[in-house]
Amino acid sequence: KKDGKKDGKSEGKNASVREDSTATSSSSAAGTKTAAKAAPNAPAVSHGASVQRTEASAPKRTPAAEGDKDAKRRKTDDVPTTSKAQPQLTVVEGGVKVCDSVPGSGKKAASGDRLTVRFKGLTTNAKGEWFEFDRNRGKALHFILGNNEVIRGWEVGLVGMRRGGTRRLVVPPEMGYGPRGSGPVPPRATLIFEITLENVQWT
């Protein structure tokens, strides 16, 4: 009987040990499964945090910055891209400088032709200030080119000009009124004329 009791107690203890082992194994397995389920979610939380940090650190585009870019783009677009040919400056006899701002059309003026022009003349006074000294009172002027009816600067400077054109002449003193001057024009004055050729008549 004593042996039976002892065997019964031993079996009971062994059963208790087996139950505890089973419970411990079950708890460990459950913990492992829980950890396994939680593990995939952990990186997602970390990734989300890094995304938030990246977005927070990235510079934001403000309306003012976009407006500045648009303004710069408009300024660039406003820059003219067409290139017009600049009037050519030519030096003819006596150092007279000729520049056609409007080319004109038709036959070229030549010596012996009767010309009709409108003009204005500029020169400098004793202080070096430019002033208008002649414009024939706004009326048209008629003369025969090459007939010594006008200053020498006109005689050489208007040759080759076309009807309807506008020409600028820069006339040195020796091709203008010389060392004496004339009226409001002082001695040894450089003259600038803006001349529009209205008509050319062949003689």
Disulfide bonds with the S-S distance in Angstrom:
none
